[in-house]
Amino acid sequence: MERHPIAPFDKLYRDSPDPWGTTTRWYERRKRTLLLAALPRERYGAAYEAGCGTGHISSALAERCDTLLASDASSVALPFATRALAAHPNATVARHLLPDDWPARPFDLVVLSEVLYFVDTAGCDAIAVAARESVGSAGTVVACNWRDTIEGRGHSGEEVHRRFEEALGLPRSFEYVDDDFVLSGWSAGVASVARREGLR
């Protein structure tokens, strides 16, 4: 299996500026809204979004972070993400092949939306370890995965999601599951919004 199967994604972005329908499908807009609403902090210092695609989650994250690093493996996707983030000088876009290019810097928030099933098992484990090290003792890791089996991958998003959780080794602070996708967050520090705001 090719470690970084980039060619199919490059073709997708060459054929369409929005191959996933992130602006047209209610499924994508709803999922994005749920992900953003689930974040336990209103604002973050440094955030990293891996697999940013066209940058639609990125642009929303940039409004809630002091700095955002958004990456994608496809060099064809990066200009779309750069345009989506043009109004956010606090955001940077880079090409990263995961897990090899995981940035060696701390983050308060790591977002992995619809990317984990596109790496092999060892890669998933390595990403989990890198994410845990990035968020240190107080940050949050968020993953969102399509639950069905991904064509050509041999495992479902839900299966790889659970494997990621096991390798991550952080307490789960929230989870949302419906017929289509699973959205989870793990926090190294205090996850309760009510506790931080003195309600508990």
N, C-alpha and C positions, 0 to 999 in steps of 0.2 A: 504493500500500500504506500502510495506517495505520502511523505510526511506532511507536505504543504500542498494540498490539491487546489492550486490557485486558478488554473486555466478556466474551469467552468464558471468561476465567479467573474473573472475578467470578461468572459463572453456575455454573461448576464448584464453587466453594466454597459458593455458596448451596444447591446441590443436595446436597452431601455434605461433612461435616467432614474427610474424608480421601479426596479424589477420586483420588489416585494410589495408594492402598493402601499407604501407607508403613508402616503397622503390621500389615497383614494379609498382604501378599505377601512370600514368601521372596526374590523378585527384588529388591525394594526394600531389605529388611533386609540381604541379602548385599552389595548394592552399597554401602550405607552403611558396613558393616563394612570392606569392602575400601578404601574411600576413607579412612577414619579410620586404618586400619593402614598405609597408604602414606605418610602424612605423615612427613617425615624428622625432625621434632623432636617430642620427647615433650610439650613445652610451648611456647606462644607468648605473646608480649606482647599485641599488639593484632591482632585478626583481623576480617575482613569477609566475610560470606557474602551474596552477591547471589542473589535468587530463593529465599528461605528457605521459601516455602510454609507448611506447617503447623508448621515448626520442629523436625522430628525430627533432622535433621543438626545444627541449631543447638544443641539441648540437649546433644548429645555434644561439640560443639566448645567450648561454654562451660566444660566441665569441664577443658579443656586450654589455656585462654587466660586471661590476666589480664583482658582486656576483649574483648567481642564485639559487633559491630554487625551485626545481621541485617536484611535488607531484602527487600521484595517489591513488585511493581508493583500487586498487587491489594489494595485496602483491605479487601476481604472476608476475605482470608486472614490479615491481620495479627492479629486477635483470637485465632486459633488458635495462631499462633506465640507471641504474648504469654503465653498459658496454658502452652504447652510450656516456656517459659523462666521461669516464675514463681519457680522455686526457685533461679534464678541471678541474683543482684543485679548481677553483672558484665556482664550482657547487656542490650542495648538493641535495640528493634525500630523500624524506620522504613519509610515508604513511599517507594521510589525508583523512578523511571522511568529506565531505563538506555538510553543512556549519559549522558543529560542531568544526572541527579542523583548522579552518582558523587561520593562524599564526598572533599573536598579535605583529606585527612589521611594520614599514613603508616600502613602496616600491615605486620606481619611475615608475615601469611598472608592470601591472598585465595582464596576458594572459589566456584567457578561451576559448580554442578551442575544440568544439564538446563535451561539458560537461553539459551545462545548462539544456538540456531537459531530463537529467537523474536524476534530483532532482525534488521534488514536488514543487508546487507553492510557498509555504511558504519558502522552501529552496532556491528557485531562488531569492526571495526578500531578504532573509538574506545574500546571497552571494553578491548581489548588494550593500547592505549597508556596508558589510565588505570591499568590494573592494574600495568603495568610501572613507571610513575612512583610508584605507591603503595608498592611493595615495595622501592624503592630499590636499595641495593647488597648486601642480605643476605636479603631475604624470599623467600617461595615463593608461586607461583600454581598453583592446582589447578583442572582442568576435567574434567568427566565428561559424556559425551554419548551418548545413544541412537544407534546406528549407522545405523538405517534412515532412509528419507526421512520427514520430518514432514509430515503432511497439511496441505496449504495453504501450505507454505513453499517447495517447489520444490527443496530441497536436503537432503541427508542430514546427520545429526549428525556423521558422520565427516568429511564435506567441510567443514563449518563449523569443526570442530575443527582441521583442518589450516590453514585460513585464519587462525584465531585464533593458532595457533602462529607462523605466518609474520609476522603483524603484531606479535606480542608481542616477538619478537627476543631471547628469553632461552634459555640452554641447557636442554634437556630433561634432567631428572634421573631420571625414572621414567616407565614406561608399562605399563599392563595393557590387553590387548584380548581380548575373547571374542566369541561370536556376537552378543551383544546390545549391548554398550556399550564405549566406550573411555575410559580413565581415565589422565590424564597430569598430571605436575607439572613445573614449571620453576622453577629456583632461581637467584637472582642471586648467592648466596654459595656456601659449601661445602655440597654436597648429601649427601656421603657420611656416613652415620651412623657407619660403622666408623672413618673418618678422624677425625671429631670426638671419638670415644671412645678414640682412640689404638691402634686395632687394625690400622691400615695406616700 
